[in-house]
Amino acid sequence: MFDSIYSSSVTTAEFFWMAATALVSGVLFAWLMSLRVRSTKRFFIVVSLVPFVVGAVITFVNGNIGAGVAIGGAFSLIRFRSAPGSADEIAAILIAMGSGIAFGMGYLAYGVIILVALGVLYFVFASLHIFEHRAMSEEKLLRVTVPESLEYTDMFDDTFSRYLKKAERVGVKTTGMGSMFRLSYLIRMKDPSEEKAFIDALRTKNGNLEISILPYSEQQVQL
């Protein structure tokens, strides 16, 4: 059961056994991940196909070093055309690729175990309240637009001290053809119910320009 189905040369029947197992397992894994990971339909379609694609590539390379290097170079180009993904999406792709290697070497049982077991394990971990940092979950990203004529270094300090437990400036960006600055702060509210009052207090100082409070992530700061 745990031996490779491939003989010295891969037959048509062996390849189609690998393809069927990889596709069915990939769809099951994508469905398990969709229960906990927030992403697009296209992402889960891709995840369900990755085990078969990687398995087929490994099968066709079949010990040919030159072909393996060429395929590796082609795969490396994909990252330059891919949008940054979340940790959940990257984990799903890595698991799918790992199982694809097992399928490509003919170890169908190991490939199925990798997909199903890690899919279930991910679902269980995501359902449990472990590895959660309460303070980090309370942090948000504040963006305030101010005219270029204002000295923004400490203009909000009194408002921040009144409403916030924490205020750390994490970015400054020019906008409006250089006529305004967009300031980004990592904040933690003292009382979340005072969010509207906090925004109103900021509006009186930034000339009623755009203000936004968003869930914090590293990618948002880079925008």
N, C-alpha and C positions, 0 to 999 in steps of 0.2 A: 504493500500500500504506500509506503514511504520511499520506495525506490523510484528512480527516474524511469519514465515510460519510453524514453528515447533509446534506440539502439545505436549502433555505430553510424548509421545514416538515418535521417529522419524520414519516416514514411508519411504519405498523405493522411492516413488514418490517425497517426500519432499527432500530427499537426492540428487536425480538426478536433481531436480530443482536448488538446491544450487550449485551443481557441474557445471552445464551448465552455470549458471550466473557468477560464479567465474572465469571459464576458459575464457569465452568470454570477460569479463571485464578485466581480467589479460592480455590477448593478446592486447586489445586496449590500456591499460595503458603502456605496454612494447613498443608498437609502438610510442606512444606519447613521451616517454622518449628517444627513439632512435633518435628522431629528433634533440635533443640537447645534449645528453650525448654521449661521445666517449668511447665505450667499445666494448667487443667482442659479437659475435652472441650468444655464450653460455650463457653469462650473461643475455641477454634479454629473452632467452628461460626460464631460471630459474625464472626471475622476473614474467613472464606470468603464471608460474605454482604455485608460492608461495601462492597466495590467496586461491587457491583450496586446497593445501596441509595443510595450517594452518586451513582453514575452516573444512576440514575433521577431523583433529585432535581434534579440539574443539567439533565437533559433536560427535565423538566417546567417548571422555572423559565424556561429558554430566553430570557434577556434581560429578563425581567420583574423590574424592580428591587424593586417592592413585595413580590412573592412571595419574592424572594431574601432580603430583610430578615426576612420572617416566618419562613422556614425556618431562617435563621441563629439567630434568637431561640429557636426550638423546640429546635434542636440544643444550644444553650448550656445548656439545663436538664438535659441528660443527665449532665453532670459532677457535679451535686449529688446524684445517686442512684447514683453509681458508687463502688465500693470502690477505694482506692489501688492502683495496679498497679505491677509491677516495670518497670524500664527496658526489658526485652525486650518486655513486653506493650505498653507505650506505643509503642515503635518499630514493632511489627507493625501497630497500629491506624493510625499515621500513614502508613505505606507503603500500607496498604489504602485509606485515604482519598485519598491522592495519586493512586493509579491510578484511583480512582472518578471523580475530576474529569476525567481524560483520557478515560475511557469515556463520561462524560456529555456531553463535547463532540464525541464521535464519532471520536476518535483511538484506535481499537482497538489498533493495533500498538504505540503508545506505552504504552498501559495495560498490555498484556501484558509489554512490556519492563521497565516499572517493577516489576511484581510478581515476575516470574521472575528477572530479573537481580539485584534487591536481595535476594530470597530466597536465591539461590545465594551472593551475596556475604556475606550474614550468616552462612550456614552455614560458609563458608570461614574467615571471621574468628573465629568461635566455636570452630573446630577447631584453630586455630593458637595457640601459646603467645605471644601478643603482648598488649601493654597489661596484663600481669599484674604486680601488685606482691606479691612474696612475703611481705613483712612484714604487709601488709593481710590476706592469706589466713590468716595465723596468728592474727589477732585474734578474740577471742570476747567474748560478753556474759555477764558474771557478775551474777547477781541473788541477793542475800542478804537474808533477812528477819530483823529484829532487834526485840526488845521496845522499846517507847517509853521505857522507863526507862534504857536503855543510852545512853551517849555514844558515838556511832558515828564521830565525826570521824577519830580516829586509832587506833581499837581493832584494826584489822586490819593496821596498817603492818608489824609484824614478820613476820607470816605472808606478806604480799605480797612483802616484800624477800627472803624465803627461796625462794619458789617462782616468782615472776613477773619477767619482764623489764620489763613495763610494767603499770601499774595507774592508770587515770584514771576518777574518778567522773563519770558522765554523767547521773545522774538520781537523785532521791529521791522516793518516793511513800508516802503513808500507806495502810494497809490494815487489815483487821479492825476496821472501825468506829473507826479512829484509835488502836487499841491497839498497832499495830506499824508499823514503817517497812520499806519495800522499797528497798534500795539497788542501784543499777545501776552496774557498772564495766566499762570497756573494758579487757580484759586480754590479755597475751601470755605464755604459759607458757615458763619456761626449759627444762623437759623435759616434753613432753606425756605421757610415761608416768607422771608423778607426779600426775596429775590427781586420782586417788582420795585420795592422801595429802593433797593440798591441800584437798579438800573436807572430809576428816576433821578437819583442823586448824581450819577455819572453824567446824565444828559445835561444837567445844568452846567457842567464844566467843559464838556466837549462840543458845545454849540449845537446840541441835538443831532449830531451826526450818528452814523451807524454804530450800534452796539450789539454784540451777540454773545450768548453763553452756550457752550456746546459740551458734550461729553468729551473728555480729554483722551487724546491718543498722540503718539509721537508723529504720525504721518500728518495730522492736522496742522501741527506747528510749522511744518515744512511747506505748506501751501502758500 
